[in-house]
Amino acid sequence: MALTSPPQTRSPFSVWQALVQRPELLTLTLVLLLALVIGLINPVFFTPQSLFDLLRASTVTGIFALGVLLVLAAGGIDVSFTAIAAFCLYTTTLLVLNVAPDAPFALPLLISIGFGLLLGLLNGLIVHRFRAPSLIVTIGTQYMIRGFLLAFIGTKHIMNIPEGMDRFGRWSLFQFTTAEGARASLPVAFLLLVAVALLTWWILSRTLLGRAIYAVGGSVPIAERLGIPVRSVYLFVFGYAGLLAGLGGLVHASLNQLANPFDLVGTELDVIAAVVLGGARVTGGTGTVIGTLLGVVLVVMINNSLILIGVPSTWQKVVIGAIILLASGVFSRRKLA
């Protein structure tokens, strides 16, 4: 009679090892646990309206985060993207209003991402040319861009945005009216986040450029010995982050029906936190699109949904900081696993 071995169960240690090796699993676990807690305390969280609000709030943050992901994967850090976004959304709105106010959305879109690309390339050029820490460089360019915007471009809110931007901001993929009479909708801008996510995944996972980005993030000297063009990698990742900053800024202005030069100040820390929570290390060489998007959902849930369970908004940053410390402690053990 053949002996059969008893079914094997996964020990808590093996589960811990899985979380250490796959940081996306930890982030997903945190998202599900937080959603469960919020939903049990306030069932409103599980309504389609709340889901649409969550996806809408994740759109611009997610676009920014995917640009930051490439910079972090290459071993850099960028804190200037919100300043670039504010510059792009305001100058583009002002320019289109004065030149072609009835132009379709494609015109301001091209102008905004063009401005963002140029400013991002400037960051990459300075970082490589002077071998300066990217954090210091982007802090400097952030102050320069905001100072230039406020001193020479304008400081007033533009309430009457161009027609193309206005129409785009009002387009919806899905919409319905709740029993209470509130209107819930998922903007078509969410498709831009999906497209950017697919493009970023393809770059990192299916191209030699993606391998080069991770290699530079792992070790610049080794990457140079392997013949990888480090200058081109820096120009690409910072240019890509700038381009997505221009895109995210224009989407932000379109969804809010307002161009505000003071918008997005301080949100760069939430975006960087989302990328780090998704498993990217600030030392470079790691990071995935799936992890980044999960990190975005987690941060947006904390910022937008904790109020449903009675947590004051003043405690949101405390919660994000605590989760970052927890995740950092787990992710740092990947080298030891």
KASULFEN-V936818 format. One record per backbone hydrogen bond with DSSP energy under -1.0 kcal/mol. NH is the residue of the N-H (numbers start at 1). CO is the residue of the C=O. If there is no record, write none. Layout:
NH_CO ; NH_CO
This chain:
15_11 ; 16_12 ; 17_13 ; 18_14 ; 19_15 ; 20_16 ; 21_17 ; 22_18 ; 25_22 ; 27_23 ; 28_24 ; 29_25 ; 30_26 ; 31_27 ; 32_28 ; 33_29 ; 34_30 ; 35_31 ; 36_32 ; 37_33 ; 38_34 ; 39_35 ; 40_36 ; 41_37 ; 42_38 ; 45_42 ; 46_43 ; 47_44 ; 51_47 ; 52_48 ; 53_49 ; 54_50 ; 55_51 ; 56_52 ; 57_53 ; 58_54 ; 62_58 ; 63_59 ; 64_60 ; 65_61 ; 66_62 ; 67_63 ; 68_64 ; 69_65 ; 70_66 ; 71_67 ; 72_68 ; 73_69 ; 74_70 ; 75_72 ; 76_71 ; 84_80 ; 85_81 ; 86_82 ; 87_83 ; 88_84 ; 89_85 ; 90_86 ; 91_87 ; 92_88 ; 93_89 ; 94_90 ; 95_91 ; 96_92 ; 97_93 ; 98_94 ; 99_95 ; 100_96 ; 103_100 ; 107_104 ; 109_105 ; 110_106 ; 111_107 ; 112_108 ; 113_109 ; 114_110 ; 115_111 ; 116_112 ; 117_113 ; 118_114 ; 119_115 ; 120_116 ; 121_117 ; 122_118 ; 123_119 ; 124_120 ; 125_121 ; 126_122 ; 127_123 ; 128_124 ; 129_125 ; 130_126 ; 137_133 ; 138_134 ; 139_135 ; 140_136 ; 141_137 ; 142_138 ; 143_139 ; 144_140 ; 145_141 ; 146_142 ; 147_143 ; 148_144 ; 149_145 ; 150_146 ; 151_147 ; 152_148 ; 154_149 ; 158_259 ; 161_159 ; 163_101 ; 166_162 ; 167_163 ; 168_164 ; 169_165 ; 170_166 ; 171_167 ; 173_186 ; 176_184 ; 178_182 ; 181_178 ; 184_176 ; 186_174 ; 188_171 ; 190_187 ; 191_188 ; 192_189 ; 193_189 ; 194_190 ; 195_191 ; 196_192 ; 197_193 ; 198_194 ; 199_195 ; 200_196 ; 201_197 ; 202_198 ; 203_199 ; 204_200 ; 205_201 ; 206_202 ; 211_207 ; 212_208 ; 213_209 ; 214_210 ; 215_211 ; 216_212 ; 217_213 ; 218_214 ; 219_215 ; 223_219 ; 224_220 ; 225_221 ; 226_222 ; 227_224 ; 228_223 ; 230_228 ; 233_229 ; 234_230 ; 235_231 ; 236_232 ; 237_233 ; 238_234 ; 239_235 ; 240_236 ; 241_237 ; 242_238 ; 243_239 ; 244_240 ; 245_241 ; 246_242 ; 247_243 ; 248_244 ; 249_245 ; 250_246 ; 251_247 ; 252_248 ; 253_249 ; 254_250 ; 255_251 ; 256_252 ; 258_253 ; 259_158 ; 263_260 ; 267_264 ; 271_267 ; 272_268 ; 273_269 ; 274_270 ; 275_271 ; 276_272 ; 277_273 ; 278_274 ; 279_276 ; 280_275 ; 284_281 ; 285_73 ; 292_288 ; 293_289 ; 294_290 ; 295_291 ; 296_292 ; 297_293 ; 298_294 ; 299_295 ; 300_296 ; 301_297 ; 302_298 ; 303_299 ; 304_300 ; 305_301 ; 308_305 ; 309_306 ; 310_307 ; 311_306 ; 315_312 ; 316_313 ; 319_315 ; 320_316 ; 321_317 ; 322_318 ; 323_319 ; 324_320 ; 325_321 ; 326_322 ; 327_323 ; 328_324 ; 329_325 ; 330_326 ; 331_327 ; 332_328 ; 333_330 ; 334_331 ; 337_333
